[in-house]
Amino acid sequence: MIEVTSDAARWFKQELGLKSGQSVRLFARYSAGGAIHPGFSLGIQADEPISPGISSEAEGITFYMEDHDKWYLDGYNLKVTYNAGEDDIEYAYLPESAASDEAYQSQ
């Protein structure tokens, strides 16, 4: 599951110059860090879905992962929030078996 807060969706619209009806692809990319998979982190790209495996909508924007990238979230739900102090988005990963937001791991 992907959950994007309204504030975070507005950040995406502003930073990526998006309009309602457009899409943001979330994907696994090689990286030096990574909260749930060492060597990988989450990338973002304004793009249209080809074979979406997971998707949700916020503020008129569709946020999705292609089917071949959804392995990155296996066992986790993703919550994307906006950090006003940093003027940036933050990712939190909640194990699917967890019952509360306190179990989120931030990246």
Backbone as a printed PyTorch tensor [residue, N CA C, xyz], in Angstrom:
tensor([[[  0.8350,  -1.1810,   0.0000],
         [  0.0000,   0.0000,   0.0000],
         [  0.8790,   1.2430,   0.0000]],

        [[  0.4520,   2.2450,  -0.7420],
         [  1.1130,   3.5450,  -0.7690],
         [  0.1070,   4.5710,  -0.2540]],

        [[  0.5190,   5.3500,   0.7360],
         [ -0.3050,   6.4540,   1.2340],
         [  0.5120,   7.7300,   1.1170]],

        [[ -0.0440,   8.7250,   0.4470],
         [  0.6140,  10.0150,   0.2860],
         [ -0.2960,  11.0650,   0.9090]],

        [[  0.2190,  11.8240,   1.8730],
         [ -0.6000,  12.8540,   2.5020],
         [ -0.8560,  13.9930,   1.5150]],

        [[ -1.8780,  14.7640,   1.7840],
         [ -2.2140,  15.9000,   0.9150],
         [ -1.0560,  16.8950,   0.8330]],

        [[ -0.4180,  17.1880,   1.9750],
         [  0.7190,  18.1190,   1.9660],
         [  1.8600,  17.5940,   1.1040]],

        [[  2.1330,  16.2980,   1.1910],
         [  3.1910,  15.7020,   0.3820],
         [  2.8240,  15.7550,  -1.1020]],

        [[  1.5820,  15.4790,  -1.4250],
         [  1.1450,  15.5320,  -2.8270],
         [  1.2880,  16.9390,  -3.3850]],

        [[  0.9790,  17.9490,  -2.5890],
         [  1.1520,  19.3390,  -3.0380],
         [  2.6320,  19.6480,  -3.2700]],

        [[  3.5200,  19.0810,  -2.4320],
         [  4.9630,  19.2530,  -2.6280],
         [  5.3680,  18.6740,  -3.9850]],

        [[  4.8990,  17.4590,  -4.2870],
         [  5.2030,  16.8390,  -5.5810],
         [  4.7150,  17.7180,  -6.7260]],

        [[  3.4940,  18.2470,  -6.6090],
         [  2.9460,  19.0920,  -7.6710],
         [  3.8290,  20.3130,  -7.9050]],

        [[  4.2740,  20.9260,  -6.8200],
         [  5.1060,  22.1190,  -6.9390],
         [  6.5030,  21.7700,  -7.4700]],

        [[  7.1510,  20.7970,  -6.8690],
         [  8.5360,  20.4660,  -7.2230],
         [  8.6770,  19.8610,  -8.6220]],

        [[  7.6930,  19.0730,  -9.0370],
         [  7.7780,  18.4150, -10.3320],
         [  6.9220,  19.0920, -11.4000]],

        [[  6.2700,  20.1950, -11.0250],
         [  5.4450,  20.9320, -11.9810],
         [  4.2670,  20.1140, -12.4970]],

        [[  3.6510,  19.3480, -11.6010],
         [  2.5700,  18.4520, -11.9910],
         [  1.2150,  19.1360, -11.9260]],

        [[  0.3120,  18.6340, -12.7400],
         [ -1.0780,  19.0720, -12.7290],
         [ -1.9420,  17.8640, -12.3960]],

        [[ -3.1360,  18.1200, -11.8970],
         [ -4.0700,  17.0330, -11.6040],
         [ -4.2130,  16.1460, -12.8300]],

        [[ -4.2630,  14.8340, -12.5880],
         [ -4.3760,  13.8740, -13.6700],
         [ -3.0430,  13.2600, -14.0730]],

        [[ -1.9340,  13.8300, -13.5890],
         [ -0.6240,  13.2720, -13.9060],
         [ -0.2170,  12.2390, -12.8560]],

        [[  0.9240,  11.5850, -13.0930],
         [  1.3560,  10.4820, -12.2320],
         [  2.8030,  10.6230, -11.8010]],

        [[  3.1070,  10.0180, -10.6430],
         [  4.4690,   9.9530, -10.1160],
         [  4.8080,   8.4930,  -9.9060]],

        [[  5.8980,   8.0700, -10.5190],
         [  6.3830,   6.6970, -10.3500],
         [  7.3570,   6.6510,  -9.1800]],

        [[  7.1560,   5.7260,  -8.2750],
         [  8.0820,   5.4390,  -7.1840],
         [  8.7990,   4.1510,  -7.5640]],

        [[ 10.1210,   4.1410,  -7.4840],
         [ 10.8630,   2.9700,  -7.9460],
         [ 12.0970,   2.7170,  -7.0990]],

        [[ 12.5420,   1.4650,  -7.1200],
         [ 13.7540,   1.0730,  -6.4040],
         [ 14.9500,   1.4830,  -7.2530]],

        [[ 15.9200,   2.1380,  -6.6050],
         [ 17.1290,   2.5380,  -7.3220],
         [ 18.3430,   2.1940,  -6.4790]],

        [[ 19.4610,   1.9680,  -7.1690],
         [ 20.7040,   1.7090,  -6.4510],
         [ 21.0900,   2.9390,  -5.6660]],

        [[ 21.5510,   2.7310,  -4.4320],
         [ 21.8920,   3.8470,  -3.5560],
         [ 22.8370,   3.3500,  -2.4690]],

        [[ 23.5600,   4.2710,  -1.8900],
         [ 24.4750,   3.9070,  -0.7950],
         [ 23.7220,   3.6010,   0.4960]],

        [[ 22.4950,   4.0770,   0.6050],
         [ 21.7350,   3.8700,   1.8430],
         [ 20.5370,   2.9900,   1.5950]],

        [[ 19.5340,   3.1980,   2.3760],
         [ 18.3030,   2.4420,   2.2260],
         [ 17.8080,   1.9430,   3.5610]],

        [[ 16.5750,   2.2850,   3.8960],
         [ 16.0220,   1.9230,   5.1990],
         [ 15.6300,   0.4520,   5.2770]],

        [[ 15.1110,  -0.1050,   4.1920],
         [ 14.6300,  -1.4850,   4.2730],
         [ 15.4190,  -2.4540,   3.4000]],

        [[ 16.1490,  -1.9430,   2.4190],
         [ 16.9800,  -2.7810,   1.5460],
         [ 18.3320,  -2.0980,   1.3710]],

        [[ 19.3560,  -2.5380,   2.0880],
         [ 20.6820,  -1.9220,   1.9210],
         [ 21.1050,  -1.9270,   0.4510]],

        [[ 21.5990,  -0.7780,   0.0100],
         [ 22.0280,  -0.6440,  -1.3770],
         [ 20.9460,  -0.1310,  -2.3070]],

        [[ 19.7370,   0.0630,  -1.7870],
         [ 18.6290,   0.5700,  -2.5920],
         [ 17.8840,   1.6440,  -1.8110]],

        [[ 17.3510,   2.6000,  -2.5280],
         [ 16.4630,   3.5870,  -1.9220],
         [ 15.3260,   3.8530,  -2.9000]],

        [[ 14.4120,   4.6990,  -2.4920],
         [ 13.2410,   4.9850,  -3.3020],
         [ 13.5180,   6.1900,  -4.1910]],

        [[ 13.2770,   6.0340,  -5.4820],
         [ 13.4010,   7.1320,  -6.4330],
         [ 12.0230,   7.6010,  -6.8500]],

        [[ 11.9570,   8.8250,  -7.4020],
         [ 10.6940,   9.3750,  -7.8920],
         [ 10.8970,   9.9080,  -9.2990]],

        [[  9.8310,   9.8280, -10.0910],
         [  9.8880,  10.3150, -11.4610],
         [  8.4720,  10.6150, -11.9300]],

        [[  8.2690,  11.7620, -12.5550],
         [  6.9840,  12.0450, -13.1800],
         [  6.9150,  11.1850, -14.4370]],

        [[  5.9670,  10.2720, -14.4770],
         [  5.8850,   9.3230, -15.5860],
         [  4.4990,   8.7000, -15.5860]],

        [[  4.1000,   8.1700, -16.7270],
         [  2.8130,   7.4960, -16.8450],
         [  2.9820,   5.9970, -16.6120]],

        [[  2.0440,   5.3640, -15.9290],
         [  2.1380,   3.9280, -15.6440],
         [  2.0950,   3.0830, -16.9200]],

        [[  2.8600,   1.9980, -16.8980],
         [  2.8180,   1.0050, -17.9730],
         [  2.1520,  -0.2590, -17.4400]],

        [[  2.6800,  -0.7680, -16.3170],
         [  2.1180,  -1.9570, -15.6800],
         [  2.1460,  -1.7590, -14.1640]],

        [[  1.2600,  -0.8750, -13.6620],
         [  1.3110,  -0.5600, -12.2270],
         [  0.9220,  -1.7440, -11.3580]],

        [[  1.7430,  -1.9760, -10.3190],
         [  1.4610,  -3.0500,  -9.3800],
         [  0.7840,  -2.5440,  -8.1210]],

        [[  1.0650,  -1.2800,  -7.7650],
         [  0.4980,  -0.6340,  -6.5800],
         [  0.2310,   0.8170,  -6.9600]],

        [[ -0.8880,   1.3750,  -6.5310],
         [ -1.1410,   2.7920,  -6.8080],
         [ -2.1100,   3.3750,  -5.7900]],

        [[ -2.0560,   4.6920,  -5.6840],
         [ -3.0110,   5.4480,  -4.8740],
         [ -3.0770,   6.8550,  -5.4510]],

        [[ -4.0470,   7.6310,  -4.9810],
         [ -4.2150,   8.9840,  -5.4980],
         [ -4.3080,   9.9700,  -4.3460]],

        [[ -3.6950,  11.1460,  -4.5340],
         [ -3.7890,  12.2390,  -3.5710],
         [ -3.7040,  13.5490,  -4.3410]],

        [[ -4.5900,  14.4770,  -4.0300],
         [ -4.6040,  15.8000,  -4.6510],
         [ -4.6160,  15.7180,  -6.1810]],

        [[ -5.2930,  14.6970,  -6.7180],
         [ -5.4240,  14.5550,  -8.1640],
         [ -4.2260,  13.9250,  -8.8570]],

        [[ -3.2170,  13.5150,  -8.0930],
         [ -2.0120,  12.8830,  -8.6380],
         [ -2.0430,  11.3970,  -8.2980]],

        [[ -1.7240,  10.5580,  -9.2760],
         [ -1.6110,   9.1200,  -9.0430],
         [ -0.1650,   8.7970,  -8.6870]],

        [[  0.0310,   8.1130,  -7.5820],
         [  1.3500,   7.6590,  -7.1330],
         [  1.3550,   6.1480,  -7.3040]],

        [[  2.3970,   5.6190,  -7.9540],
         [  2.3840,   4.1950,  -8.2600],
         [  3.7910,   3.6050,  -8.2910]],

        [[  3.8290,   2.2700,  -8.2060],
         [  5.0360,   1.4820,  -8.4490],
         [  4.6850,   0.4990,  -9.5520]],

        [[  5.5800,   0.3850, -10.5220],
         [  5.3940,  -0.6220, -11.5600],
         [  5.4550,  -2.0030, -10.9160]],

        [[  4.8140,  -2.9460, -11.5360],
         [  4.7520,  -4.3000, -11.0110],
         [  6.1500,  -4.8590, -10.7240]],

        [[  7.1250,  -4.5770, -11.5980],
         [  8.4740,  -5.1250, -11.4020],
         [  9.2560,  -4.4350, -10.2800]],

        [[  8.7510,  -3.3180,  -9.7420],
         [  9.4110,  -2.6240,  -8.6320],
         [  8.7500,  -2.8650,  -7.2790]],

        [[  7.5750,  -3.4700,  -7.2690],
         [  6.8510,  -3.5810,  -5.9960],
         [  7.5380,  -4.4990,  -4.9880]],

        [[  8.5410,  -5.2800,  -5.4120],
         [  9.3160,  -6.1040,  -4.4740],
         [  9.9110,  -5.2320,  -3.3700]],

        [[ 10.1880,  -3.9720,  -3.7120],
         [ 10.8130,  -3.0610,  -2.7590],
         [  9.9620,  -2.8920,  -1.5000]],

        [[  8.6570,  -2.9780,  -1.6530],
         [  7.7500,  -2.7970,  -0.5110],
         [  7.2200,  -4.1140,   0.0490]],

        [[  7.7040,  -5.2460,  -0.4250],
         [  7.2190,  -6.5260,   0.0960],
         [  7.2860,  -6.5300,   1.6220]],

        [[  6.1340,  -6.7420,   2.2380],
         [  6.0500,  -6.7940,   3.6930],
         [  5.8720,  -5.4430,   4.3570]],

        [[  5.8130,  -4.3620,   3.5610],
         [  5.7030,  -3.0100,   4.1190],
         [  4.6180,  -2.2120,   3.4070]],

        [[  4.0760,  -1.2510,   4.1330],
         [  3.2410,  -0.2010,   3.5660],
         [  4.0780,   1.0650,   3.5790]],

        [[  3.9250,   1.8940,   2.5610],
         [  4.6780,   3.1370,   2.4390],
         [  3.7810,   4.3250,   2.7500]],

        [[  4.2700,   5.2080,   3.6080],
         [  3.5770,   6.4640,   3.8800],
         [  4.5270,   7.6000,   3.5260]],

        [[  4.0610,   8.5110,   2.6590],
         [  4.8580,   9.6600,   2.2310],
         [  4.2480,  10.8980,   2.8710]],

        [[  5.0660,  11.6190,   3.6320],
         [  4.6080,  12.8220,   4.3290],
         [  5.4820,  14.0080,   3.9330]],

        [[  5.0330,  15.1870,   4.3080],
         [  5.7750,  16.4220,   4.0430],
         [  6.3560,  16.9370,   5.3480]],

        [[  7.6470,  17.2820,   5.3240],
         [  8.3300,  17.8690,   6.4740],
         [  8.5060,  19.3550,   6.1800]],

        [[  7.6880,  20.2060,   6.8150],
         [  7.7200,  21.6430,   6.5530],
         [  9.0550,  22.2680,   6.9440]],

        [[  9.6730,  21.7990,   8.0180],
         [ 10.9510,  22.3400,   8.4570],
         [ 12.0600,  22.1390,   7.4450]],

        [[ 12.0070,  21.0370,   6.7300],
         [ 13.0120,  20.7130,   5.7090],
         [ 12.5300,  21.0760,   4.3050]],

        [[ 11.2470,  21.4220,   4.1610],
         [ 10.6060,  21.6410,   2.8680],
         [ 10.9130,  20.4690,   1.9330]],

        [[ 10.6460,  19.2670,   2.4240],
         [ 10.9500,  18.0610,   1.6730],
         [  9.9780,  16.9530,   2.0940]],

        [[  9.9630,  15.8960,   1.3220],
         [  9.1330,  14.7540,   1.6680],
         [  9.9370,  13.7480,   2.4790]],

        [[  9.2120,  12.9110,   3.2060],
         [  9.8310,  11.8470,   3.9840],
         [  9.0670,  10.5540,   3.7150]],

        [[  9.8050,   9.4520,   3.6840],
         [  9.2170,   8.1330,   3.4970],
         [  9.2450,   7.3890,   4.8250]],

        [[  8.1620,   6.7270,   5.1260],
         [  8.1050,   5.8750,   6.3130],
         [  7.5650,   4.5190,   5.8640]],

        [[  8.1630,   3.4670,   6.4020],
         [  7.8040,   2.0970,   6.0310],
         [  7.1970,   1.3950,   7.2340]],

        [[  5.9490,   0.9670,   7.1080],
         [  5.2440,   0.2750,   8.1810],
         [  5.1400,  -1.1990,   7.8350]],

        [[  5.7060,  -2.0720,   8.6610],
         [  5.5290,  -3.4950,   8.3900],
         [  4.0340,  -3.8200,   8.2880]],

        [[  3.6700,  -4.5930,   7.2920],
         [  2.2580,  -4.9280,   7.0710],
         [  1.6170,  -5.5510,   8.2930]],

        [[  2.3880,  -6.2340,   9.1110],
         [  1.8360,  -6.8950,  10.2880],
         [  1.6800,  -5.9590,  11.4870]],

        [[  2.2550,  -4.7430,  11.4010],
         [  2.1820,  -3.7920,  12.5230],
         [  0.8010,  -3.1640,  12.5870]],

        [[  0.3760,  -2.8540,  13.7940],
         [ -0.9610,  -2.3000,  13.9860],
         [ -0.9720,  -0.7940,  14.1900]],

        [[  0.2040,  -0.1540,  14.4020],
         [  0.1860,   1.2820,  14.6680],
         [  1.2540,   2.0070,  13.8710]],

        [[  1.0640,   3.3100,  13.6810],
         [  2.0130,   4.1350,  12.9530],
         [  3.3550,   4.2210,  13.6560]],

        [[  3.4140,   3.9040,  14.9510],
         [  4.6720,   3.9860,  15.6950],
         [  5.7100,   3.0120,  15.1690]],

        [[  5.2720,   2.0160,  14.4250],
         [  6.1970,   1.0050,  13.9030],
         [  6.8660,   1.4350,  12.6060]],

        [[  6.5260,   2.6250,  12.0840],
         [  7.1280,   3.0960,  10.8530],
         [  8.6210,   3.2610,  11.0020]],

        [[  9.3540,   2.8590,   9.9620],
         [ 10.7930,   3.0990,   9.8730],
         [ 10.9660,   4.2350,   8.8870]],

        [[ 11.6320,   5.2920,   9.2790],
         [ 11.8350,   6.4250,   8.3790],
         [ 13.1140,   6.2660,   7.5930]],

        [[ 13.0880,   6.8670,   6.4240],
         [ 14.2830,   6.9090,   5.5890],
         [ 14.6530,   8.3410,   5.3730]]])
